[in-house]
Protein backbone atom coordinates (compact mmCIF):
# COMPACT_ATOMS: atom_id res chain seq x y z
CA UNK A 1 0.00 0.00 0.00
CA UNK A 2 1.26 3.45 -0.87
CA UNK A 3 2.03 5.52 2.20
CA UNK A 4 1.60 9.29 2.31
CA UNK A 5 3.31 11.75 4.57
CA UNK A 6 1.47 13.47 7.42
CA UNK A 7 1.26 16.74 5.48
CA UNK A 8 -1.55 15.26 3.37
CA UNK A 9 -3.76 14.54 6.36
CA UNK A 10 -6.93 16.64 6.67
CA UNK A 11 -6.37 18.23 3.30
CA UNK A 12 -9.66 19.59 2.01
CA UNK A 13 -10.67 17.80 -1.17
CA UNK A 14 -13.66 18.29 -3.45
CA UNK A 15 -14.52 15.04 -5.25
CA UNK A 16 -16.91 14.71 -8.17
CA UNK A 17 -18.34 11.36 -9.27
CA UNK A 18 -18.03 9.87 -5.79
CA UNK A 19 -21.00 7.53 -6.27
CA UNK A 20 -19.63 6.04 -9.52
CA UNK A 21 -17.44 3.01 -10.10
CA UNK A 22 -14.03 4.67 -9.72
CA UNK A 23 -15.30 7.59 -7.65
CA UNK A 24 -16.57 5.31 -4.86
CA UNK A 25 -13.14 3.79 -4.44
CA UNK A 26 -11.48 7.22 -4.50
CA UNK A 27 -13.93 8.56 -1.91
CA UNK A 28 -13.19 5.68 0.45
CA UNK A 29 -9.44 6.03 -0.09
CA UNK A 30 -9.54 9.76 0.69
CA UNK A 31 -11.45 9.11 3.90
CA UNK A 32 -9.07 6.33 4.92
CA UNK A 33 -6.17 8.73 4.53
CA UNK A 34 -7.75 11.35 6.75
CA UNK A 35 -8.78 13.97 4.20
CA UNK A 36 -11.67 16.37 4.72
CA UNK A 37 -13.88 15.44 1.76
CA UNK A 38 -16.74 17.24 0.07
CA UNK A 39 -18.73 15.07 -2.35
CA UNK A 40 -20.45 16.81 -5.24
CA UNK A 41 -23.36 14.45 -5.94
CA UNK A 42 -26.49 14.60 -8.04
CA UNK A 43 -29.76 14.24 -6.13
CA UNK A 44 -30.32 10.99 -8.05
CA UNK A 45 -26.96 9.49 -7.00
CA UNK A 46 -27.10 6.09 -5.32
CA UNK A 47 -24.98 6.33 -2.19
CA UNK A 48 -25.76 3.08 -0.37
CA UNK A 49 -22.36 1.60 -1.24
CA UNK A 50 -20.54 4.62 0.21
CA UNK A 51 -22.88 5.19 3.16
CA UNK A 52 -19.98 5.41 5.66
CA UNK A 53 -18.16 7.93 3.47
CA UNK A 54 -21.27 10.07 3.02
CA UNK A 55 -21.84 10.15 6.78
CA UNK A 56 -18.31 11.48 7.34
CA UNK A 57 -18.22 13.91 4.42
CA UNK A 58 -19.69 17.21 3.39
CA UNK A 59 -22.30 16.42 0.75
CA UNK A 60 -23.07 19.04 -1.89
CA UNK A 61 -26.16 18.14 -3.88
CA UNK A 62 -25.94 19.61 -7.35
CA UNK A 63 -25.44 18.99 -11.02
CA UNK A 64 -22.28 19.45 -13.04
CA UNK A 65 -24.44 21.25 -15.61
CA UNK A 66 -25.36 23.93 -13.04
CA UNK A 67 -22.24 24.48 -10.99
CA UNK A 68 -23.07 28.11 -10.26
CA UNK A 69 -25.95 26.89 -8.11
CA UNK A 70 -23.50 25.19 -5.73
CA UNK A 71 -20.59 27.63 -5.95
CA UNK A 72 -21.22 28.97 -2.44
CA UNK A 73 -21.32 25.47 -0.95
CA UNK A 74 -18.05 24.61 -2.68
CA UNK A 75 -16.55 27.85 -1.39
CA UNK A 76 -17.66 27.02 2.15
CA UNK A 77 -15.63 23.81 2.02
CA UNK A 78 -12.61 25.80 0.75
CA UNK A 79 -11.03 22.89 -1.16
CA UNK A 80 -7.29 22.82 -1.65
CA UNK A 81 -7.57 19.99 -4.18
CA UNK A 82 -10.24 19.06 -6.72
CA UNK A 83 -10.38 15.43 -7.86
CA UNK A 84 -12.67 15.26 -10.88
CA UNK A 85 -14.03 11.81 -11.75
CA UNK A 86 -17.58 12.60 -12.92
CA UNK A 87 -18.16 12.15 -16.65
CA UNK A 88 -21.36 11.45 -18.57
CA UNK A 89 -21.65 8.91 -21.38
CA UNK A 90 -18.67 6.70 -20.58
CA UNK A 91 -20.29 3.61 -22.10
CA UNK A 92 -22.75 2.83 -24.85
CA UNK A 93 -24.00 5.04 -27.65
CA UNK A 94 -23.23 8.22 -25.71
CA UNK A 95 -19.52 7.71 -26.40
CA UNK A 96 -20.23 9.27 -29.79
CA UNK A 97 -22.90 11.78 -28.79
CA UNK A 98 -22.86 15.53 -28.18
CA UNK A 99 -23.10 14.89 -24.43
CA UNK A 100 -19.31 14.64 -24.56
CA UNK A 101 -19.11 18.34 -25.41
CA UNK A 102 -21.05 19.09 -22.23
CA UNK A 103 -18.42 17.16 -20.28
CA UNK A 104 -15.68 19.41 -21.64
CA UNK A 105 -17.54 22.59 -20.72
CA UNK A 106 -18.56 21.47 -17.23
CA UNK A 107 -15.02 20.35 -16.43
CA UNK A 108 -13.66 23.74 -17.46
CA UNK A 109 -16.29 25.48 -15.33
CA UNK A 110 -15.35 23.32 -12.36
CA UNK A 111 -11.69 24.19 -12.86
CA UNK A 112 -12.52 27.91 -13.08
CA UNK A 113 -14.51 27.79 -9.84
CA UNK A 114 -11.59 26.02 -8.18
CA UNK A 115 -9.14 28.58 -9.55
CA UNK A 116 -11.28 31.43 -8.23
CA UNK A 117 -11.35 29.77 -4.81
CA UNK A 118 -7.57 29.35 -4.74
CA UNK A 119 -7.15 25.59 -5.18
CA UNK A 120 -3.60 24.29 -5.24
CA UNK A 121 -4.18 21.23 -7.43
CA UNK A 122 -6.64 19.82 -9.96
CA UNK A 123 -6.61 16.09 -10.72
CA UNK A 124 -8.66 14.75 -13.63
CA UNK A 125 -9.38 11.24 -14.86
CA UNK A 126 -8.54 10.68 -18.50
CA UNK A 127 -8.85 7.53 -20.60
CA UNK A 128 -6.95 5.13 -22.81
CA UNK A 129 -9.52 6.19 -25.43
CA UNK A 130 -7.46 9.34 -25.92
CA UNK A 131 -4.81 7.25 -27.64
CA UNK A 132 -7.19 5.53 -30.04
CA UNK A 133 -6.17 2.28 -31.74
CA UNK A 134 -2.60 1.42 -30.81
CA UNK A 135 -0.60 -1.77 -30.75
CA UNK A 136 1.82 -2.57 -28.00
CA UNK A 137 3.09 -0.75 -24.95
CA UNK A 138 1.86 2.84 -24.71
CA UNK A 139 3.70 5.60 -22.92
CA UNK A 140 2.72 9.24 -22.50
CA UNK A 141 4.65 10.33 -25.59
CA UNK A 142 2.57 8.04 -27.83
CA UNK A 143 0.67 10.36 -30.23
CA UNK A 144 -3.05 10.36 -29.39
CA UNK A 145 -5.50 9.53 -32.17
CA UNK A 146 -8.94 9.11 -30.58
CA UNK A 147 -11.60 7.47 -32.73
CA UNK A 148 -14.60 8.27 -30.51
CA UNK A 149 -16.05 11.61 -29.46
CA UNK A 150 -15.55 10.41 -25.90
CA UNK A 151 -11.82 9.99 -26.45
CA UNK A 152 -11.58 13.30 -28.30
CA UNK A 153 -13.46 15.09 -25.51
CA UNK A 154 -11.14 13.65 -22.86
CA UNK A 155 -8.11 14.67 -24.90
CA UNK A 156 -9.47 18.18 -25.51
CA UNK A 157 -10.16 18.57 -21.80
CA UNK A 158 -6.63 17.53 -20.94
CA UNK A 159 -5.07 19.94 -23.43
CA UNK A 160 -7.18 22.86 -22.24
CA UNK A 161 -6.57 22.20 -18.55
CA UNK A 162 -2.87 21.69 -19.16
CA UNK A 163 -2.57 25.17 -20.67
CA UNK A 164 -4.96 26.89 -18.25
CA UNK A 165 -3.24 25.46 -15.18
CA UNK A 166 0.17 26.51 -16.51
CA UNK A 167 -1.06 30.10 -16.96
CA UNK A 168 -2.74 30.12 -13.55
CA UNK A 169 0.10 28.46 -11.66
CA UNK A 170 -2.05 25.57 -10.42
CA UNK A 171 -0.66 22.03 -10.19
CA UNK A 172 -2.45 19.70 -12.59
CA UNK A 173 -2.35 15.93 -13.04
CA UNK A 174 -4.28 13.93 -15.65
CA UNK A 175 -4.42 10.14 -15.32
CA UNK A 176 -5.34 8.10 -18.40
CA UNK A 177 -7.06 5.01 -17.08
CA UNK A 178 -6.71 1.74 -18.96
CA UNK A 179 -8.98 -1.26 -18.27
CA UNK A 180 -10.23 -0.84 -14.71
CA UNK A 181 -12.44 -3.48 -13.12
CA UNK A 182 -13.92 -4.31 -9.73
CA UNK A 183 -17.03 -3.94 -7.56
CA UNK A 184 -19.60 -1.48 -8.88
CA UNK A 185 -18.45 -1.56 -12.49
CA UNK A 186 -20.96 -0.96 -15.28
CA UNK A 187 -22.69 -4.31 -15.98
CA UNK A 188 -22.19 -3.70 -19.70
CA UNK A 189 -18.41 -3.90 -19.30
CA UNK A 190 -16.56 -7.14 -19.99
CA UNK A 191 -15.65 -8.38 -16.50
CA UNK A 192 -19.12 -7.90 -14.93
CA UNK A 193 -20.73 -9.37 -18.04
CA UNK A 194 -18.54 -12.46 -17.74
CA UNK A 195 -19.23 -12.81 -14.03
CA UNK A 196 -22.97 -12.46 -14.54
CA UNK A 197 -22.97 -15.12 -17.25
CA UNK A 198 -20.72 -17.57 -15.43
CA UNK A 199 -22.58 -17.28 -12.12
CA UNK A 200 -25.70 -18.35 -14.03
CA UNK A 201 -23.62 -21.09 -15.69
CA UNK A 202 -24.34 -19.54 -19.06
CA UNK A 203 -21.76 -19.51 -21.82
CA UNK A 204 -20.65 -15.91 -22.49
CA UNK A 205 -20.46 -14.72 -26.08
CA UNK A 206 -16.76 -14.32 -26.82
CA UNK A 207 -14.30 -13.64 -29.58
CA UNK A 208 -11.24 -15.85 -29.84
CA UNK A 209 -9.89 -13.64 -27.06
CA UNK A 210 -6.41 -13.36 -28.51
CA UNK A 211 -6.23 -9.72 -27.45
CA UNK A 212 -3.56 -8.71 -24.96
CA UNK A 213 -5.00 -6.26 -22.45
CA UNK A 214 -3.97 -4.47 -19.28
CA UNK A 215 -6.48 -4.85 -16.41
CA UNK A 216 -6.19 -2.97 -13.10
CA UNK A 217 -8.30 -3.42 -9.97
CA UNK A 218 -10.30 -0.38 -8.92
CA UNK A 219 -8.71 -0.05 -5.46
CA UNK A 220 -5.31 0.27 -7.15
CA UNK A 221 -6.84 2.90 -9.45
CA UNK A 222 -8.06 4.85 -6.42
CA UNK A 223 -4.71 4.59 -4.67
CA UNK A 224 -2.96 6.01 -7.73
CA UNK A 225 -5.38 8.93 -8.06
CA UNK A 226 -5.05 9.83 -4.39
CA UNK A 227 -1.27 9.51 -4.55
CA UNK A 228 -1.24 11.92 -7.50
CA UNK A 229 -3.50 14.33 -5.62
CA UNK A 230 -1.33 14.37 -2.50
CA UNK A 231 2.06 14.39 -4.15
CA UNK A 232 4.02 16.47 -6.64
CA UNK A 233 2.84 14.63 -9.76
CA UNK A 234 2.18 17.06 -12.61
CA UNK A 235 1.21 16.40 -16.20
CA UNK A 236 -0.26 13.36 -17.93
CA UNK A 237 0.21 9.80 -16.70
CA UNK A 238 -0.89 6.36 -17.81
CA UNK A 239 -2.80 4.42 -15.15
CA UNK A 240 -2.85 0.65 -15.56
CA UNK A 241 -1.33 -2.46 -14.03
CA UNK A 242 1.56 -2.55 -16.48
CA UNK A 243 1.05 -6.34 -16.67
CA UNK A 244 -0.60 -7.28 -19.98
CA UNK A 245 -2.20 -10.69 -20.36
CA UNK A 246 -3.97 -12.54 -23.17
CA UNK A 247 -7.69 -11.99 -22.74
CA UNK A 248 -8.28 -15.73 -23.03
CA UNK A 249 -6.16 -16.27 -19.93
CA UNK A 250 -8.09 -13.61 -18.01
CA UNK A 251 -11.41 -15.24 -18.96
CA UNK A 252 -10.16 -18.67 -17.90
CA UNK A 253 -8.83 -17.37 -14.58
CA UNK A 254 -12.18 -15.73 -13.90
CA UNK A 255 -14.00 -18.93 -14.79
CA UNK A 256 -11.75 -20.88 -12.42
CA UNK A 257 -12.62 -18.52 -9.56
CA UNK A 258 -16.31 -19.25 -10.11
CA UNK A 259 -16.25 -22.90 -11.19
CA UNK A 260 -13.44 -24.58 -13.15
CA UNK A 261 -15.90 -27.09 -14.60
CA UNK A 262 -17.83 -24.50 -16.62
CA UNK A 263 -16.98 -24.95 -20.33
CA UNK A 264 -16.05 -21.85 -22.29
CA UNK A 265 -16.26 -21.57 -26.04
CA UNK A 266 -14.10 -18.97 -27.74
CA UNK A 267 -14.73 -17.56 -31.19
CA UNK A 268 -18.52 -17.20 -31.41
CA UNK A 269 -18.19 -13.44 -31.83
CA UNK A 270 -16.10 -11.96 -34.68
CA UNK A 271 -13.59 -9.24 -33.99
CA UNK A 272 -14.71 -5.70 -34.77
CA UNK A 273 -13.05 -4.07 -37.79
CA UNK A 274 -11.27 -1.66 -35.41
CA UNK A 275 -10.45 -4.31 -32.77
CA UNK A 276 -7.51 -3.34 -30.57
CA UNK A 277 -5.32 -6.41 -30.15
CA UNK A 278 -2.62 -5.15 -27.77
CA UNK A 279 -3.37 -2.57 -25.10
CA UNK A 280 -0.63 -2.16 -22.51
CA UNK A 281 0.11 0.77 -20.23
CA UNK A 282 3.65 1.92 -19.51
CA UNK A 283 3.18 3.14 -15.92
CA UNK A 284 6.80 4.01 -15.18
CA UNK A 285 6.16 7.77 -15.21
CA UNK A 286 3.37 7.51 -12.62
CA UNK A 287 5.42 5.18 -10.43
CA UNK A 288 8.36 7.58 -10.57
CA UNK A 289 6.24 10.65 -9.83
CA UNK A 290 4.23 9.21 -6.92
CA UNK A 291 5.89 6.09 -5.55
CA UNK A 292 2.62 4.27 -6.16
CA UNK A 293 2.58 0.73 -7.51
CA UNK A 294 -0.33 -1.65 -8.08
CA UNK A 295 -0.61 -4.00 -5.11
CA UNK A 296 -3.57 -6.23 -5.97
CA UNK A 297 -2.93 -9.25 -8.19
CA UNK A 298 -5.31 -10.21 -10.96
CA UNK A 299 -6.25 -13.39 -9.07
CA UNK A 300 -7.15 -11.46 -5.91
CA UNK A 301 -8.93 -8.72 -7.83
CA UNK A 302 -11.06 -11.19 -9.74
CA UNK A 303 -11.89 -13.05 -6.53
CA UNK A 304 -12.85 -9.83 -4.72
CA UNK A 305 -15.06 -8.85 -7.65
CA UNK A 306 -16.77 -12.24 -7.89
CA UNK A 307 -17.42 -12.21 -4.12
CA UNK A 308 -18.99 -8.75 -4.42
CA UNK A 309 -21.30 -9.93 -7.21
CA UNK A 310 -22.28 -13.01 -5.23
CA UNK A 311 -23.09 -10.93 -2.16
CA UNK A 312 -25.08 -8.49 -4.27
CA UNK A 313 -27.08 -11.34 -5.80
CA UNK A 314 -27.81 -12.73 -2.33
CA UNK A 315 -29.07 -9.36 -1.08
CA UNK A 316 -31.24 -8.94 -4.18
CA UNK A 317 -32.87 -12.33 -3.63
CA UNK A 318 -33.89 -11.54 -0.05
Buried (B, 14 or more C-beta within 10 A) or exposed (E): EBEBEEEBEEBBBBBBBBBBBBBBBBBBBBBEBEBBBBBBBBEEBEBEBBEEBBEEBBBBBBBBEEBEEBBEBBEEBEBBBBBBBBBBBBEEEBBBBEBBEBBBEBBBBBBEBBBEBEBEBBBBBBBBBBBBEBEEBBEBEBEBEBBBBBBBBBBBBBBBBBEBBEEBEBBBBBBBBBBBBBBBBEEEBBBBBBBBBBBEEEEBEBBEBBBBBBBBBBBBBBBBBBBBBBBEBBBBBBBBBBBBBBBBEBBBBBBEBBEEEBEBEBEEEEBEEEEBBBBBBBBEBBBEBBEBBBEBEBEEBBBBBBEBBEEEEEEEEE
